[in-house]
C-alpha cells in the first residue's frame, strides 16, 4: 500500500483541528509542547504559521491531516539550532 505524505502550512480553516490536537495530551504527548501552555492557533493564523522565529506545518497522509511538525529557537543562549517536535495522530502511529 502506498501513502502520499505532504507537509503544508496550516490555514485559518485548520484552527479548530489544531486547537483540538493542542488541547489533547494524548495527541501532543508530554514533551512536544516545549513547556509552553496550550494556546489557540487563531493568533498564529492571523500572523502566519511560519516566521523567522518559529513555525508549524501540518502533515497529511493521502490528503488527511495526521499530525504536525513544529519548531522554535533553542531556549539556552549557548545552544544553536531549532528544537523540532513531530506529533502524529494515534491511528497513524500504530501503522
N, C-alpha and C positions, 0 to 999 in steps of 0.2 A: 504494500500500500504506500502510495506516495503522498506526502503532505507538502503543500506550499506554505512556507513561512515568510512573513513580511513584517518589517518594522515600519511604523509610521508615527508621525506627530499626532497627538490627540487633537480633537476638535471640541467645540462647545457642546456638541451632541454627546460626547463621551463623558461629560462631567458626572451625570448620575451613576454611571458604571464605575468610574474611578473613585467616587466618594464611597460607594458601597464596598468596593475592594479595600479601600484605605481604612474603613471602619471595622473590617474583619481581621482579627488577629490570625484566624485560620488561613486567610489568604496571604497577608503580608508577612507573617512569621514574626518571631520575637525580635529579630535583629535587623530587618531590612528597612527600618524607618530612620536609621541614623540617629536614634534617640530623640527625634522630633515628635511633638504631639500631632495627632491627625488633624488635618485641616481640609477644607473644601478645595476641590480642583477648580472652582469657579474663578478664583483670583488668578490662577495660572492661565486659565482660558482667556481672560481679558488681556493679560500681559504677554502671553505667548508661553508655550510649554518648554521652549528651548532658548537659552540666552548664554552669555559668556560665563555665568556662574553655576548653572545647573540645567538639568533637562530631564524630560520624561518622554519615552517612546512607548507605544502600545505594540505588543507582539500579537500578530494574528496568525492563526493556523487555518488554512483554507477559507479565509475571509472572516473568521470568527475571532473576536478578541479573547486571548487566553492568558495574558499576563502583561507585565510592564518591565521596562528597564529604566532605572533612574540613576543619576549621578549628581554629585555635589563636590565642592572642593574639600580637601582634607582639612580636618579641624586643627591639627597641630601645625604651627608655622614651619617647623623643620621638615615636615613631610611634603613631598611633591607628588602630584598626581591627583586623580579623582577616584574616590571610592565609588564602586558601581554595585547596585543592587538589582538582581534579576529575580522576579517573582512570577511564578506560574500558577494558574488556577488548578486546584487539586486534581480534577479529572485528567489534565494533561500530564501532571507529574507521575501518574501511575501507568502511563503508556510506555 
